[in-house]
Amino acid sequence: MREHNELTATEHALGNMLRASFAELSLTPAQRQRHLEQLGQLDTAHRETESINTSRAGGAGRIRDLAQASPVSLAASKSRPRFTRTLEGAALILIVLIFAAGALLARALMPGRGSSSPNPAAAPAVSTVYAVQQTAAGASLLPLDPITLADQPGSPLAPPTTNWAVSADGSTMVTFDYVQGATMIIVRDGFTGPVRSRFAAPISALISSIEINRDGSRVLVNRQLEPSQWAVIDTTSGKLLMSLDTQSPKLNFDTPMQADSLQLNPDGTRLYRFVFTDRADATGTQPLRVIEYDAATGKQLASQTYTDIQVGSWHSHGTTEADSVSHFQQPGIAFSPDGREIALVHPDGEAVTLIDAKTLTVARTITLSQATSLLEWALRRIGIAPQPAAAKMLDGVQRSAVFSPDGTTLFTWGNAMTTDTTGGLQGLGFTRVDLTNGTTRQIFPGALIDQVQPSPDGTSIYVTGYRPTTSTLSPPHFVRRLDPQSLQTLAERSWPDVYSFELVTKR
């Protein structure tokens, strides 16, 4: 399978032709005359071998010969009229540029460019993919074929409640029911299996969010009425393992992010608190702070501040209330499959910092760079290829990330809000980051991505999201299965009038 940033022989040839043409155009008339005089003594030998080379070389051979020629050797011999040479040079450059632009456009539009056809033997090792369709009529679990995303036999399933979570391995579903003021925890085998246990929640108040670890043995919950209250519960016994009051500031303005983010590591033995804002009167960003706890005892194990990762939520007051702006900067956070590292995607998207999950020390920081082919570089130099635009009017950015199952690749996505003329929420697309060299590849520019989930065996990536439109109707949500290397779309589904999606896979 050819990687995206590897070039074919034809691309090398076209690139060399472009460089040669640019070099020829850059010569002044005096420089060109001197070069032609220097080549005059070689002109006779060149004409003698020209007919031999022409007769033995086909189309590919001519491209190869042109690609190997020096910039000066592309000039016509001194014996030809200068006006004829100029016309021939201009025609050659025009042909090359048209051909190169067409080749680049074809590669940009071709699905899965740089990848061979998907191997049927590499189908994901999952039995069903469930898409959660949330409509005005309620939520339903739509069973989809994991390869084609076509409907699986059977009717859609209704989740027991609207507040539920499924473990990454698909073995456990945890729901919270409210009966006569009491909160009950129900643990099920998978999401269609029997109830394994049912017990009263060891905490009071309603639950606003649920996060479950990889095997479903522990669940992290957040109290709805007290956002700074968190608890870790054992799903087998119902025992409260630890509770934590983060004492986060109450932010008195509308912001699309929390002051803190708390996450369990994959095996549920550690709880990590990512502090984005620790002051209600903050006026700008602050360094990211991470605190590690023992999830069974609540004991603080480590704490570290990262000055290179600026995060936060703050408010700037204008002359009127309409001029007031809320700002936010949130990094992407992902645990490696073995739980030993945590990837922190900088809010500006320019780097990824990998930290040791046990000590919180920085293992390495990877500067991200966009993989660019020679043709793309050449076309950008002459203004044909589109240039990536840097967002200068960002009021906030919120990033997310997830590792590939083998831990060598990071997939990132996110959203941004601006106060420029475009306004509103803008998608940051879907990006594949090679953690060995920092090269990136982006698809779905502008799309708002809801969730990304690799299949457990790493053969597929499931992506849900939608593309904003100017229509007053709700934009259709899509679910796509991608090749993890080429990012080729292998299957796609879309649904209209959908409020949210969530994907869970079952072995």
Secondary structure, 3 states (H helix, E strand, C coil): CCCCCCCCHHHHHHHHHHHHHHHHHHCCHHHHHHHHHHHHHHHHHHHHHHHHHHHHCCHHHHHHHHHHCCCCCCCCCCCCCHHHHHHHHHHHHHHHHHHHHHHHHHHHHCCCCCCCCCCHHHCCCCCEEEEEEEECCEEEEEEECCCCCCECCCCCECCCCCCEEECCCCCEEEEEEEECCEEEEEEEECCCCCEEEEEECCCCCCEEEEEECCCCCEEEEEECCCCCEEEEEECCCCCEEEEEECCCCCCCCCCCCCCEEEEECCCCCEEEEEECCCCCCCCCCEEEEEEEEECCCCCEEEEEEEEEEEEEEEEECCCCHHHCEEEEEECEEEECCCCCEEEEECCCCCEEEEEECCCCCEEEEEECEECCCHHHHHHHHCCCCCCCCCCCCEEEEEEEEEECCCCCEEEEEEEEEECCCCCCEEEEEEEEEECCCCEEEEECCECEEEEEEECCCCCCEEEEEECCCCCCCCCCEEEEEECCCCCCEEEEEEECCCCCCCEEEEC
